[in-house]
Each structure stands twice: as C-alpha cells, then as structure tokens.
Amino acid sequence: MELKVNQDNCLGCGVCVVACPVNVSISNDVAGGHGSRTEEVIMMVENGVIKLFSDDKCTKCGTCQMFCPVDAIFLE
C-alpha cells in the first residue's frame, strides 16, 4: 500500500498532519497545530495543500484517512 493525496479534493486544512501519530512523534510543533519545522515528517501543508515528504515513514495505520473530511488522503 502507498499513501496518496488527491490534490483536487484537498482543502489544505492540515487535519491529517495533526492526526498522524508518526508526524507528531517526529515534530512536537505538529501536535500543537503548528507547521513542522522539519521535512522529516510524512506530510505537511505547503501552499494550501498537503505535500508528502517522507512518506516512506508511513506505518499505513490509516489515521490520516479516517480524519480527512473530504477523503483527499488515502492508502492505495
């Protein structure tokens, strides 16, 4: 399985970024709802949409998908 983002649906709300347990463990800034200061995270909001950075760190837990209000991020 691979993490994918449908940019046409993405609102750039960042819920997936905050919901992701791996993101939170990598960057404490994310847990507080702030943007990550490192690109070591799996994903973050950039220019109003979600951009994948270190998606190889994804544990395929599906938490991001569960919290996305528009089903823009998913495992395929």
C-alpha positions in Angstrom: 0.0 0.0 0.0 1.1 3.5 -0.7 0.0 6.9 0.7 -1.7 9.1 -1.9 -3.2 12.6 -1.9 -6.0 13.7 -4.3 -5.0 17.4 -4.7 -8.3 18.2 -6.4 -10.2 17.3 -3.2 -7.6 18.6 -0.6 -8.7 21.6 1.4 -5.3 22.1 2.9 -6.9 22.0 6.4 -4.0 20.0 7.9 -6.2 17.7 9.9 -4.2 14.7 8.6 -0.9 16.3 9.5 -2.0 16.7 13.2 -3.8 13.3 13.3 -0.8 11.4 12.1 0.9 9.7 15.1 4.2 9.4 13.2 4.2 13.2 12.3 3.5 14.0 16.0 6.3 11.8 17.2 8.8 13.4 14.7 7.8 17.0 15.3 6.2 18.3 18.6 5.2 21.5 16.7 2.7 19.4 14.7 0.9 18.2 17.9 0.2 21.9 18.8 -1.3 22.6 15.4 1.7 24.5 14.2 3.6 23.8 11.0 6.5 21.4 11.2 10.0 23.0 11.1 11.4 19.8 9.5 10.7 18.0 6.3 11.4 14.7 8.2 7.6 14.4 8.7 5.4 12.3 6.4 3.3 15.2 5.2 2.6 18.9 5.8 0.6 21.8 4.4 2.5 23.7 1.8 0.9 26.4 -0.4 -2.5 25.5 0.8 -2.4 21.7 0.0 -0.9 18.6 1.6 2.5 17.7 0.3 4.1 14.3 1.0 7.7 14.4 2.2 8.9 11.3 4.0 6.1 9.0 3.1 8.5 6.0 3.4 8.0 6.6 7.2 4.3 5.9 6.9 3.1 2.9 9.1 -0.1 2.5 7.0 -2.3 3.0 10.1 -4.9 4.9 8.1 -5.4 7.6 10.8 -5.0 10.4 8.3 -7.6 8.9 6.1 -10.1 8.5 9.0 -9.8 12.2 9.9 -9.8 13.7 6.4 -13.1 15.5 5.9 -13.0 15.2 2.1 -11.3 11.8 1.6 -8.3 13.5 -0.1 -5.6 11.4 1.6 -5.8 7.6 1.4 -3.9 4.4 1.2 -4.0 2.6 -2.1 
